[in-house]
């Protein structure tokens, strides 16, 4: 988006995504952003990203480390992902949910639960299928497919997320 995105104090991001292993994954520091925003070098919002060999992560402060969800995406598989963000001054509480979509029943797994992260989602252009480098230039293209992106200005409860997943 060329318009400024003003992240609400509480929000839910949900989407369907498929990660495809890229040759660049072998390079140290590989980043692939599904949804991101950034205002400057340190104020960022990698709301949904993958690093290294498919590790699902978040990052809300360029000076902090990646927030690892504990999930590694299987290349070529479709997933339903939802993440909630509750900003509190200079920190954000994150909950992340993931379900692998296959022919069997999709079970929604709670990966991060009330994780307190340094930083808050940045005000800036919103990138879907890309992120922004420290100078806010387009960077970190998503390696795969994205569908049905939704951003809510509220924290959706797990029952609602499970319904959306089905």
N, C-alpha and C positions, 0 to 999 in steps of 0.2 A: 504494500500500500504506500502511496505517496503522501497519505494523510497521517497526521500524528495519532497514535493509539494511546489513549489514556486508560491504563489498566485500573479497573475498580479495586477497592480495598479487599473485596472478596470475589473470587471468580472460579469458574470451572471451565477447563478446556477439555474437549473430547473430540476424537477423530478415529477414523479407520486408517491404518497404515500398513505398508508392506516395505520391508527393508531388503534391499538387494546388495549383496556383498560387492564392493567395488575394489578395483586393483589398488586404489589409494589407501585402502584399509591397512595395508602392510606398512605404510609410512607412519612414523611416530607422530602423534598429535592429530590423527584423523578425526574430523568433526563433520557430522552430517545433521543439519538442523531441520526439523519438521515445522516447528513454530517458534519464532524468536522475535525479539525487539531489542533495540539498543539506543542509548542516547549519547554515550561517550565511551572512552576506554574501559572504565570500571562499571558503569551503570548499564547492565544488560539484563536480558530476560530470555535465556535459552529455556523456554518453557517445556519443550520436548525436543530432545536431541539424542544422537547416538555417537559414541566415541569408540576408538580403537576397533575391536572386533565384534561390534554389535551391542555394546553395553548401553542400556537405556539410562539417560542422565538428565539432570536439570542444572541450571546455573543462574544465579540472580545477582552475583557480584563478581566482576572480572578479576578481583584480587583474591577471591576465595577458591577453594577447590571444587571440582565437579561433585554434585550430589548424586551418588550412584544408587539406583533403585534396587539393584541386586538381580535385575533381569537382563538376559542376553537374548536379543531377537534372533530367531532362526531365519536366515536369508530365504526369501521367497514366500514366507508365511504371512497371512493377513492377521492383524491384531486389532482389537478394540482397545483404545487407551483413553483413560480419563485422569486428569490431575486437577486437584483443587489447591487454590492458593489463598491464604488469609494473611494479608500484610499487617504487621504490627510494628510501627515506627521504622526501625532499620532492619527488621527481620521478617521472615515469612514462614508460616506453618504450611507444609506441603503434605498432601496425601496423594498417592499414585495407585491407580488400579489398572490391571491389564488382563485381557482374556485373549487367548489364541483362538482364532476362528477357524474351525475345521468341521468335518462332517459330524462330529460328536457334539454333545451339549457343551456350550461355552461357559466355563467356570471363571467368574471374575475373581482375580487374586488381588489382595491388598498388599502392595509391595512396600510402600512407605506409609507409615502411620504417624501422624502428628510430628513429622520431622521438622525441627526448627532450623531454618537456613539463614545464613547471612545475606542481607540485601532484600530488595523488593523488586518486582517486575518493573522494568524501565519504561518511561514514557518515550515514545519514538515511533518510527515507521514499524508496521507489523509485517513480518516476513512469514509467509506460508510456503513451505518447500525451500526455504533458504534462511540464512541468518545474516549477520552483519559483523564485519571485522571491527577492530578497535577504532578505526576511523569512520565507522558506520557505512562503509561501502558494502555492497552485496557480496556475500561469501558463504561458504559452507553449504552448498546445494544438497538437498535431500537425495539420497541414493535409493530410489524406489518409487513407490506410489503412495498418494494420500487421497482420502475421500471423506466426505461428510464431516467437515470441520465445523465445530460449534464452540462459541465462547459465550458463557453465561455470566451475568453480573451477580452471581450468587454461588454459594457452595451447595451443590446438589448432594442429596443424601445417597447412601449406598443402594437403597432400594430402587431409587430412580435410575441410577447408573446401571444397575442390573437389568432393568426393563429396557433401557436404551441398547444394551449389549445384545439382547435377544432379538 
